Amino acid sequence: MIAPCAAISNLASGFLVKAAGYKIGFITLGVIAAIGLLWLWLKMPETKESQSQDTTKIEHN
């Protein structure tokens, strides 16, 4: 599934560069990459705050 997506990406980039120029093509790919980075940052569990309780306040009975 990844290989067809990579081929479509190259094809779409080529059409965009040919139609609008290298500057617009580069900006568009940069925006797509920034959206992907933002999505990963917001959705990955490693980047979310921990829901566990604070372990520094241990009560001794």
All heavy atoms as TSV, in Angstrom:
chain	resi	resn	atom	element	x	y	z
A	1	MET	N	N	0.817	-1.195	0.000
A	1	MET	CA	C	0.000	0.000	0.000
A	1	MET	C	C	0.859	1.257	0.000
A	1	MET	O	O	0.458	2.270	-0.508
A	1	MET	CB	C	-0.923	-0.037	1.228
A	1	MET	CG	C	-1.862	1.129	1.313
A	1	MET	SD	S	-3.010	1.065	-0.058
A	1	MET	CE	C	-3.967	2.492	0.252
A	2	ILE	N	N	2.052	1.211	0.575
A	2	ILE	CA	C	2.895	2.400	0.640
A	2	ILE	C	C	3.456	2.747	-0.733
A	2	ILE	O	O	3.529	3.911	-1.094
A	2	ILE	CB	C	4.024	2.207	1.662
A	2	ILE	CG1	C	3.420	2.130	3.060
A	2	ILE	CG2	C	5.028	3.337	1.594
A	2	ILE	CD1	C	4.411	1.819	4.135
A	3	ALA	N	N	3.831	1.743	-1.517
A	3	ALA	CA	C	4.437	2.006	-2.817
A	3	ALA	C	C	3.500	2.778	-3.753
A	3	ALA	O	O	3.946	3.736	-4.388
A	3	ALA	CB	C	4.889	0.705	-3.454
A	4	PRO	N	N	2.216	2.422	-3.873
A	4	PRO	CA	C	1.342	3.225	-4.736
A	4	PRO	C	C	1.202	4.664	-4.245
A	4	PRO	O	O	1.139	5.595	-5.055
A	4	PRO	CB	C	0.003	2.503	-4.686
A	4	PRO	CG	C	0.329	1.104	-4.327
A	4	PRO	CD	C	1.530	1.210	-3.432
A	5	CYS	N	N	1.176	4.864	-2.938
A	5	CYS	CA	C	1.065	6.231	-2.405
A	5	CYS	C	C	2.309	7.035	-2.755
A	5	CYS	O	O	2.211	8.220	-3.074
A	5	CYS	CB	C	0.864	6.195	-0.897
A	5	CYS	SG	S	-0.718	5.525	-0.398
A	6	ALA	N	N	3.463	6.414	-2.689
A	6	ALA	CA	C	4.699	7.109	-3.029
A	6	ALA	C	C	4.711	7.469	-4.514
A	6	ALA	O	O	5.156	8.557	-4.890
A	6	ALA	CB	C	5.893	6.245	-2.677
A	7	ALA	N	N	4.215	6.590	-5.346
A	7	ALA	CA	C	4.157	6.874	-6.780
A	7	ALA	C	C	3.174	8.002	-7.069
A	7	ALA	O	O	3.457	8.889	-7.884
A	7	ALA	CB	C	3.764	5.613	-7.541
A	8	ILE	N	N	2.051	7.999	-6.397
A	8	ILE	CA	C	1.063	9.066	-6.590
A	8	ILE	C	C	1.624	10.403	-6.114
A	8	ILE	O	O	1.410	11.435	-6.744
A	8	ILE	CB	C	-0.255	8.720	-5.861
A	8	ILE	CG1	C	-0.923	7.525	-6.561
A	8	ILE	CG2	C	-1.198	9.911	-5.828
A	8	ILE	CD1	C	-2.103	6.958	-5.797
A	9	SER	N	N	2.368	10.388	-5.022
A	9	SER	CA	C	2.982	11.607	-4.503
A	9	SER	C	C	3.949	12.211	-5.522
A	9	SER	O	O	3.925	13.416	-5.776
A	9	SER	CB	C	3.717	11.306	-3.200
A	9	SER	OG	O	4.454	12.415	-2.773
A	10	ASN	N	N	4.797	11.374	-6.107
A	10	ASN	CA	C	5.738	11.861	-7.123
A	10	ASN	C	C	5.015	12.379	-8.350
A	10	ASN	O	O	5.392	13.407	-8.918
A	10	ASN	CB	C	6.716	10.760	-7.508
A	10	ASN	CG	C	7.738	10.495	-6.436
A	10	ASN	OD1	O	8.047	11.352	-5.635
A	10	ASN	ND2	N	8.259	9.282	-6.422
A	11	LEU	N	N	3.982	11.696	-8.768
A	11	LEU	CA	C	3.212	12.114	-9.931
A	11	LEU	C	C	2.530	13.454	-9.679
A	11	LEU	O	O	2.607	14.373	-10.502
A	11	LEU	CB	C	2.178	11.038	-10.276
A	11	LEU	CG	C	1.360	11.263	-11.534
A	11	LEU	CD1	C	2.247	11.216	-12.766
A	11	LEU	CD2	C	0.270	10.196	-11.623
A	12	ALA	N	N	1.888	13.578	-8.532
A	12	ALA	CA	C	1.197	14.822	-8.197
A	12	ALA	C	C	2.188	15.973	-8.064
A	12	ALA	O	O	1.914	17.100	-8.507
A	12	ALA	CB	C	0.404	14.647	-6.907
A	13	SER	N	N	3.335	15.723	-7.461
A	13	SER	CA	C	4.356	16.768	-7.322
A	13	SER	C	C	4.858	17.225	-8.683
A	13	SER	O	O	5.059	18.417	-8.911
A	13	SER	CB	C	5.533	16.243	-6.500
A	13	SER	OG	O	5.116	15.900	-5.212
A	14	GLY	N	N	5.055	16.277	-9.577
A	14	GLY	CA	C	5.501	16.628	-10.926
A	14	GLY	C	C	4.499	17.494	-11.657
A	14	GLY	O	O	4.858	18.493	-12.294
A	15	PHE	N	N	3.226	17.137	-11.560
A	15	PHE	CA	C	2.190	17.961	-12.198
A	15	PHE	C	C	2.133	19.354	-11.573
A	15	PHE	O	O	1.988	20.353	-12.270
A	15	PHE	CB	C	0.819	17.298	-12.095
A	15	PHE	CG	C	0.597	16.211	-13.106
A	15	PHE	CD1	C	0.245	14.944	-12.690
A	15	PHE	CD2	C	0.729	16.456	-14.463
A	15	PHE	CE1	C	0.033	13.928	-13.616
A	15	PHE	CE2	C	0.523	15.456	-15.398
A	15	PHE	CZ	C	0.175	14.184	-14.979
A	16	LEU	N	N	2.246	19.429	-10.254
A	16	LEU	CA	C	2.191	20.719	-9.565
A	16	LEU	C	C	3.363	21.602	-9.956
A	16	LEU	O	O	3.187	22.793	-10.233
A	16	LEU	CB	C	2.171	20.499	-8.050
A	16	LEU	CG	C	2.056	21.747	-7.191
A	16	LEU	CD1	C	0.736	22.466	-7.461
A	16	LEU	CD2	C	2.157	21.390	-5.723
A	17	VAL	N	N	4.549	21.042	-10.002
A	17	VAL	CA	C	5.733	21.826	-10.381
A	17	VAL	C	C	5.624	22.295	-11.828
A	17	VAL	O	O	5.942	23.441	-12.147
A	17	VAL	CB	C	7.023	21.004	-10.147
A	17	VAL	CG1	C	8.218	21.649	-10.822
A	17	VAL	CG2	C	7.273	20.837	-8.660
A	18	LYS	N	N	5.139	21.431	-12.697
A	18	LYS	CA	C	5.009	21.813	-14.101
A	18	LYS	C	C	3.953	22.901	-14.289
A	18	LYS	O	O	4.133	23.818	-15.081
A	18	LYS	CB	C	4.650	20.581	-14.943
A	18	LYS	CG	C	4.695	20.845	-16.420
A	18	LYS	CD	C	4.538	19.576	-17.223
A	18	LYS	CE	C	4.646	19.885	-18.700
A	18	LYS	NZ	N	4.529	18.696	-19.517
A	19	ALA	N	N	2.865	22.823	-13.522
A	19	ALA	CA	C	1.782	23.793	-13.680
A	19	ALA	C	C	2.058	25.119	-12.967
A	19	ALA	O	O	1.729	26.180	-13.485
A	19	ALA	CB	C	0.480	23.195	-13.144
A	20	ALA	N	N	2.668	25.071	-11.777
A	20	ALA	CA	C	2.784	26.287	-10.971
A	20	ALA	C	C	4.220	26.714	-10.692
A	20	ALA	O	O	4.432	27.800	-10.189
A	20	ALA	CB	C	2.051	26.083	-9.646
A	21	GLY	N	N	5.178	25.859	-10.956
A	21	GLY	CA	C	6.570	26.220	-10.721
A	21	GLY	C	C	7.148	25.542	-9.480
A	21	GLY	O	O	6.426	24.993	-8.654
A	22	TYR	N	N	8.477	25.635	-9.406
A	22	TYR	CA	C	9.180	24.963	-8.313
A	22	TYR	C	C	8.862	25.572	-6.946
A	22	TYR	O	O	8.754	24.859	-5.954
A	22	TYR	CB	C	10.693	25.005	-8.544
A	22	TYR	CG	C	11.146	24.023	-9.606
A	22	TYR	CD1	C	11.446	24.456	-10.889
A	22	TYR	CD2	C	11.269	22.677	-9.307
A	22	TYR	CE1	C	11.861	23.548	-11.852
A	22	TYR	CE2	C	11.669	21.767	-10.263
A	22	TYR	CZ	C	11.967	22.214	-11.534
A	22	TYR	OH	O	12.354	21.328	-12.489
A	23	LYS	N	N	8.721	26.891	-6.895
A	23	LYS	CA	C	8.467	27.549	-5.614
A	23	LYS	C	C	7.144	27.071	-5.010
A	23	LYS	O	O	7.086	26.704	-3.828
A	23	LYS	CB	C	8.455	29.065	-5.797
A	23	LYS	CG	C	8.293	29.823	-4.518
A	23	LYS	CD	C	8.377	31.324	-4.752
A	23	LYS	CE	C	8.210	32.072	-3.449
A	23	LYS	NZ	N	8.296	33.525	-3.644
A	24	ILE	N	N	6.088	27.062	-5.785
A	24	ILE	CA	C	4.776	26.614	-5.302
A	24	ILE	C	C	4.808	25.130	-4.961
A	24	ILE	O	O	4.241	24.696	-3.956
A	24	ILE	CB	C	3.676	26.911	-6.346
A	24	ILE	CG1	C	3.577	28.414	-6.600
A	24	ILE	CG2	C	2.346	26.342	-5.911
A	24	ILE	CD1	C	3.197	29.236	-5.389
A	25	GLY	N	N	5.479	24.343	-5.768
A	25	GLY	CA	C	5.601	22.908	-5.482
A	25	GLY	C	C	6.318	22.647	-4.170
A	25	GLY	O	O	5.880	21.826	-3.367
A	26	PHE	N	N	7.413	23.382	-3.936
A	26	PHE	CA	C	8.171	23.205	-2.699
A	26	PHE	C	C	7.351	23.643	-1.486
A	26	PHE	O	O	7.325	22.958	-0.460
A	26	PHE	CB	C	9.474	24.003	-2.774
A	26	PHE	CG	C	10.355	23.817	-1.572
A	26	PHE	CD1	C	11.081	22.653	-1.405
A	26	PHE	CD2	C	10.443	24.801	-0.604
A	26	PHE	CE1	C	11.887	22.466	-0.296
A	26	PHE	CE2	C	11.241	24.627	0.508
A	26	PHE	CZ	C	11.971	23.462	0.660
A	27	ILE	N	N	6.668	24.769	-1.594
A	27	ILE	CA	C	5.835	25.255	-0.487
A	27	ILE	C	C	4.714	24.269	-0.192
A	27	ILE	O	O	4.422	23.970	0.975
A	27	ILE	CB	C	5.276	26.659	-0.803
A	27	ILE	CG1	C	6.416	27.682	-0.777
A	27	ILE	CG2	C	4.178	27.049	0.167
A	27	ILE	CD1	C	6.038	29.052	-1.283
A	28	THR	N	N	4.080	23.742	-1.229
A	28	THR	CA	C	2.984	22.785	-1.034
A	28	THR	C	C	3.472	21.531	-0.319
A	28	THR	O	O	2.838	21.062	0.631
A	28	THR	CB	C	2.356	22.409	-2.384
A	28	THR	OG1	O	1.882	23.604	-3.008
A	28	THR	CG2	C	1.215	21.433	-2.213
A	29	LEU	N	N	4.606	20.989	-0.745
A	29	LEU	CA	C	5.146	19.799	-0.085
A	29	LEU	C	C	5.559	20.099	1.358
A	29	LEU	O	O	5.387	19.261	2.244
A	29	LEU	CB	C	6.321	19.240	-0.885
A	29	LEU	CG	C	5.947	18.647	-2.246
A	29	LEU	CD1	C	7.212	18.238	-2.997
A	29	LEU	CD2	C	5.012	17.476	-2.092
A	30	GLY	N	N	6.067	21.297	1.608
A	30	GLY	CA	C	6.417	21.689	2.964
A	30	GLY	C	C	5.201	21.791	3.871
A	30	GLY	O	O	5.228	21.375	5.034
A	31	VAL	N	N	4.107	22.334	3.333
A	31	VAL	CA	C	2.861	22.433	4.110
A	31	VAL	C	C	2.317	21.039	4.416
A	31	VAL	O	O	1.868	20.773	5.542
A	31	VAL	CB	C	1.823	23.293	3.363
A	31	VAL	CG1	C	0.447	23.181	3.992
A	31	VAL	CG2	C	2.269	24.748	3.340
A	32	ILE	N	N	2.358	20.148	3.448
A	32	ILE	CA	C	1.891	18.775	3.674
A	32	ILE	C	C	2.739	18.105	4.759
A	32	ILE	O	O	2.209	17.430	5.644
A	32	ILE	CB	C	1.909	17.968	2.360
A	32	ILE	CG1	C	0.842	18.507	1.412
A	32	ILE	CG2	C	1.707	16.478	2.620
A	32	ILE	CD1	C	0.934	17.975	0.007
A	33	ALA	N	N	4.045	18.306	4.717
A	33	ALA	CA	C	4.924	17.725	5.740
A	33	ALA	C	C	4.630	18.331	7.116
A	33	ALA	O	O	4.620	17.618	8.118
A	33	ALA	CB	C	6.381	17.954	5.361
A	34	ALA	N	N	4.378	19.627	7.180
A	34	ALA	CA	C	4.071	20.276	8.459
A	34	ALA	C	C	2.755	19.760	9.035
A	34	ALA	O	O	2.636	19.559	10.248
A	34	ALA	CB	C	4.015	21.793	8.274
A	35	ILE	N	N	1.774	19.528	8.180
A	35	ILE	CA	C	0.497	18.969	8.639
A	35	ILE	C	C	0.719	17.570	9.207
A	35	ILE	O	O	0.172	17.223	10.253
A	35	ILE	CB	C	-0.529	18.957	7.494
A	35	ILE	CG1	C	-0.950	20.386	7.157
A	35	ILE	CG2	C	-1.745	18.104	7.855
A	35	ILE	CD1	C	-1.764	20.514	5.887
A	36	GLY	N	N	1.529	16.763	8.525
A	36	GLY	CA	C	1.836	15.423	9.032
A	36	GLY	C	C	2.555	15.462	10.362
A	36	GLY	O	O	2.246	14.692	11.270
A	37	LEU	N	N	3.507	16.380	10.511
A	37	LEU	CA	C	4.224	16.510	11.773
A	37	LEU	C	C	3.281	16.939	12.893
A	37	LEU	O	O	3.315	16.386	13.992
A	37	LEU	CB	C	5.359	17.518	11.633
A	37	LEU	CG	C	6.172	17.801	12.895
A	37	LEU	CD1	C	6.897	16.539	13.343
A	37	LEU	CD2	C	7.151	18.926	12.633
A	38	LEU	N	N	2.426	17.906	12.620
A	38	LEU	CA	C	1.461	18.366	13.618
A	38	LEU	C	C	0.508	17.245	14.018
A	38	LEU	O	O	0.214	17.050	15.199
A	38	LEU	CB	C	0.668	19.558	13.074
A	38	LEU	CG	C	-0.367	20.164	14.011
A	38	LEU	CD1	C	0.301	20.760	15.239
A	38	LEU	CD2	C	-1.183	21.213	13.282
A	39	TRP	N	N	0.044	16.475	13.052
A	39	TRP	CA	C	-0.866	15.359	13.325
A	39	TRP	C	C	-0.191	14.325	14.233
A	39	TRP	O	O	-0.781	13.853	15.190
A	39	TRP	CB	C	-1.321	14.730	12.012
A	39	TRP	CG	C	-2.254	13.590	12.192
A	39	TRP	CD1	C	-3.568	13.651	12.513
A	39	TRP	CD2	C	-1.940	12.203	12.080
A	39	TRP	NE1	N	-4.091	12.382	12.603
A	39	TRP	CE2	C	-3.116	11.476	12.339
A	39	TRP	CE3	C	-0.780	11.506	11.784
A	39	TRP	CZ2	C	-3.147	10.094	12.315
A	39	TRP	CZ3	C	-0.816	10.133	11.762
A	39	TRP	CH2	C	-1.995	9.446	12.016
A	40	LEU	N	N	1.056	13.989	13.923
A	40	LEU	CA	C	1.781	13.034	14.764
A	40	LEU	C	C	1.995	13.581	16.164
A	40	LEU	O	O	1.852	12.874	17.147
A	40	LEU	CB	C	3.131	12.681	14.139
A	40	LEU	CG	C	3.093	11.732	12.964
A	40	LEU	CD1	C	4.480	11.590	12.354
A	40	LEU	CD2	C	2.569	10.375	13.373
A	41	TRP	N	N	2.341	14.857	16.270
A	41	TRP	CA	C	2.595	15.471	17.567
A	41	TRP	C	C	1.336	15.463	18.432
A	41	TRP	O	O	1.404	15.236	19.629
A	41	TRP	CB	C	3.098	16.892	17.353
A	41	TRP	CG	C	3.455	17.610	18.620
A	41	TRP	CD1	C	4.377	17.218	19.553
A	41	TRP	CD2	C	2.893	18.824	19.092
A	41	TRP	NE1	N	4.420	18.137	20.570
A	41	TRP	CE2	C	3.529	19.135	20.315
A	41	TRP	CE3	C	1.936	19.692	18.590
A	41	TRP	CZ2	C	3.206	20.269	21.041
A	41	TRP	CZ3	C	1.636	20.825	19.312
A	41	TRP	CH2	C	2.256	21.098	20.521
A	42	LEU	N	N	0.184	15.684	17.817
A	42	LEU	CA	C	-1.061	15.730	18.579
A	42	LEU	C	C	-1.636	14.349	18.875
A	42	LEU	O	O	-2.305	14.167	19.895
A	42	LEU	CB	C	-2.105	16.553	17.822
A	42	LEU	CG	C	-1.801	18.048	17.696
A	42	LEU	CD1	C	-2.828	18.711	16.792
A	42	LEU	CD2	C	-1.748	18.711	19.047
A	43	LYS	N	N	-1.414	13.374	18.019
A	43	LYS	CA	C	-2.071	12.076	18.151
A	43	LYS	C	C	-1.221	10.962	18.743
A	43	LYS	O	O	-1.758	9.970	19.201
A	43	LYS	CB	C	-2.588	11.609	16.781
A	43	LYS	CG	C	-3.635	12.515	16.184
A	43	LYS	CD	C	-4.873	12.528	17.033
A	43	LYS	CE	C	-5.948	13.409	16.429
A	43	LYS	NZ	N	-7.149	13.457	17.239
A	44	MET	N	N	0.091	11.095	18.735
A	44	MET	CA	C	0.943	10.031	19.256
A	44	MET	C	C	0.899	10.028	20.780
A	44	MET	O	O	1.037	11.082	21.401
A	44	MET	CB	C	2.386	10.208	18.790
A	44	MET	CG	C	2.575	9.994	17.309
A	44	MET	SD	S	2.192	8.333	16.772
A	44	MET	CE	C	3.555	7.449	17.430
A	45	PRO	N	N	0.727	8.860	21.395
A	45	PRO	CA	C	0.640	8.810	22.856
A	45	PRO	C	C	1.939	9.229	23.551
A	45	PRO	O	O	1.900	9.704	24.671
A	45	PRO	CB	C	0.310	7.353	23.157
A	45	PRO	CG	C	0.589	6.600	21.924
A	45	PRO	CD	C	0.554	7.559	20.781
A	46	GLU	N	N	3.059	9.111	22.892
A	46	GLU	CA	C	4.332	9.483	23.503
A	46	GLU	C	C	4.446	10.986	23.716
A	46	GLU	O	O	5.233	11.445	24.535
A	46	GLU	CB	C	5.517	9.014	22.643
A	46	GLU	CG	C	5.700	7.527	22.587
A	46	GLU	CD	C	4.850	6.871	21.518
A	46	GLU	OE1	O	4.144	7.577	20.783
A	46	GLU	OE2	O	4.892	5.639	21.429
A	47	THR	N	N	3.687	11.770	22.969
A	47	THR	CA	C	3.784	13.219	23.078
A	47	THR	C	C	2.704	13.811	23.969
A	47	THR	O	O	2.715	15.001	24.223
A	47	THR	CB	C	3.702	13.868	21.694
A	47	THR	OG1	O	2.461	13.510	21.082
A	47	THR	CG2	C	4.845	13.425	20.815
A	48	LYS	N	N	1.780	12.996	24.436
A	48	LYS	CA	C	0.726	13.495	25.312
A	48	LYS	C	C	1.219	13.513	26.752
A	48	LYS	O	O	2.110	12.769	27.138
A	48	LYS	CB	C	-0.524	12.618	25.201
A	48	LYS	CG	C	-1.197	12.718	23.858
A	48	LYS	CD	C	-2.445	11.892	23.849
A	48	LYS	CE	C	-3.116	11.983	22.491
A	48	LYS	NZ	N	-4.325	11.195	22.437
A	49	GLU	N	N	0.582	14.357	27.554
A	49	GLU	CA	C	0.935	14.412	28.963
A	49	GLU	C	C	0.521	13.118	29.646
A	49	GLU	O	O	-0.478	12.507	29.295
A	49	GLU	CB	C	0.241	15.587	29.633
A	49	GLU	CG	C	0.818	16.923	29.249
A	49	GLU	CD	C	0.217	18.042	30.079
A	49	GLU	OE1	O	-0.155	17.807	31.237
A	49	GLU	OE2	O	0.124	19.144	29.545
A	50	SER	N	N	1.288	12.740	30.632
A	50	SER	CA	C	1.009	11.509	31.355
A	50	SER	C	C	-0.250	11.670	32.202
A	50	SER	O	O	-0.450	12.684	32.850
A	50	SER	CB	C	2.193	11.152	32.247
A	50	SER	OG	O	1.892	10.012	32.999
A	51	GLN	N	N	-1.082	10.654	32.217
A	51	GLN	CA	C	-2.305	10.662	32.995
A	51	GLN	C	C	-2.106	10.004	34.358
A	51	GLN	O	O	-3.030	9.912	35.142
A	51	GLN	CB	C	-3.422	9.938	32.232
A	51	GLN	CG	C	-3.774	10.584	30.913
A	51	GLN	CD	C	-4.373	11.967	31.084
A	51	GLN	OE1	O	-5.036	12.251	32.064
A	51	GLN	NE2	N	-4.112	12.832	30.120
A	52	SER	N	N	-0.883	9.538	34.623
A	52	SER	CA	C	-0.632	8.849	35.884
A	52	SER	C	C	-0.575	9.854	37.025
A	52	SER	O	O	-0.336	11.041	36.826
A	52	SER	CB	C	0.665	8.061	35.809
A	52	SER	OG	O	1.749	8.945	35.639
A	53	GLN	N	N	-0.740	9.349	38.220
A	53	GLN	CA	C	-0.714	10.204	39.401
A	53	GLN	C	C	0.718	10.568	39.734
A	53	GLN	O	O	1.662	9.866	39.398
A	53	GLN	CB	C	-1.349	9.483	40.575
A	53	GLN	CG	C	-2.832	9.233	40.389
A	53	GLN	CD	C	-3.415	8.471	41.576
A	53	GLN	OE1	O	-2.703	8.034	42.447
A	53	GLN	NE2	N	-4.731	8.337	41.578
A	54	ASP	N	N	0.858	11.675	40.432
A	54	ASP	CA	C	2.178	12.134	40.839
A	54	ASP	C	C	2.741	11.194	41.896
A	54	ASP	O	O	2.141	10.989	42.940
A	54	ASP	CB	C	2.065	13.557	41.396
A	54	ASP	CG	C	3.421	14.185	41.644
A	54	ASP	OD1	O	4.438	13.560	41.270
A	54	ASP	OD2	O	3.454	15.283	42.205
A	55	THR	N	N	3.888	10.616	41.647
A	55	THR	CA	C	4.487	9.645	42.570
A	55	THR	C	C	5.434	10.286	43.567
A	55	THR	O	O	6.009	9.624	44.398
A	55	THR	CB	C	5.226	8.543	41.794
A	55	THR	OG1	O	6.235	9.172	40.998
A	55	THR	CG2	C	4.279	7.752	40.927
A	56	THR	N	N	5.617	11.597	43.466
A	56	THR	CA	C	6.544	12.268	44.383
A	56	THR	C	C	5.919	12.485	45.754
A	56	THR	O	O	6.621	12.714	46.725
A	56	THR	CB	C	7.017	13.614	43.801
A	56	THR	OG1	O	5.869	14.442	43.574
A	56	THR	CG2	C	7.769	13.389	42.516
A	57	LYS	N	N	4.624	12.435	45.854
A	57	LYS	CA	C	3.938	12.649	47.129
A	57	LYS	C	C	3.485	11.301	47.693
A	57	LYS	O	O	2.338	10.928	47.600
A	57	LYS	CB	C	2.732	13.562	46.952
A	57	LYS	CG	C	3.101	14.939	46.471
A	57	LYS	CD	C	1.865	15.786	46.272
A	57	LYS	CE	C	2.220	17.128	45.705
A	57	LYS	NZ	N	1.035	17.944	45.471
A	58	ILE	N	N	4.404	10.577	48.254
A	58	ILE	CA	C	4.112	9.267	48.811
A	58	ILE	C	C	3.808	9.438	50.296
A	58	ILE	O	O	4.607	9.997	51.044
A	58	ILE	CB	C	5.271	8.289	48.608
A	58	ILE	CG1	C	5.542	8.100	47.119
A	58	ILE	CG2	C	4.972	6.966	49.292
A	58	ILE	CD1	C	6.748	7.266	46.828
A	59	GLU	N	N	2.659	8.991	50.689
A	59	GLU	CA	C	2.283	9.077	52.107
A	59	GLU	C	C	2.726	7.805	52.818
A	59	GLU	O	O	2.512	6.694	52.330
A	59	GLU	CB	C	0.776	9.246	52.236
A	59	GLU	CG	C	0.274	10.557	51.693
A	59	GLU	CD	C	-1.230	10.714	51.882
A	59	GLU	OE1	O	-1.796	10.070	52.793
A	59	GLU	OE2	O	-1.824	11.464	51.117
A	60	HIS	N	N	3.340	7.967	53.973
A	60	HIS	CA	C	3.764	6.828	54.787
A	60	HIS	C	C	2.806	6.686	55.947
A	60	HIS	O	O	2.562	7.623	56.682
A	60	HIS	CB	C	5.186	7.015	55.301
A	60	HIS	CG	C	6.187	7.106	54.197
A	60	HIS	ND1	N	6.553	6.019	53.445
A	60	HIS	CD2	C	6.903	8.147	53.701
A	60	HIS	CE1	C	7.450	6.379	52.557
A	60	HIS	NE2	N	7.668	7.689	52.688
A	61	ASN	N	N	2.276	5.503	56.138
A	61	ASN	CA	C	1.344	5.255	57.249
A	61	ASN	C	C	2.048	4.680	58.433
A	61	ASN	O	O	2.837	3.889	58.479
A	61	ASN	CB	C	0.209	4.321	56.813
A	61	ASN	CG	C	-0.678	5.025	55.804
A	61	ASN	OD1	O	-0.769	6.250	55.805
A	61	ASN	ND2	N	-1.333	4.254	54.970
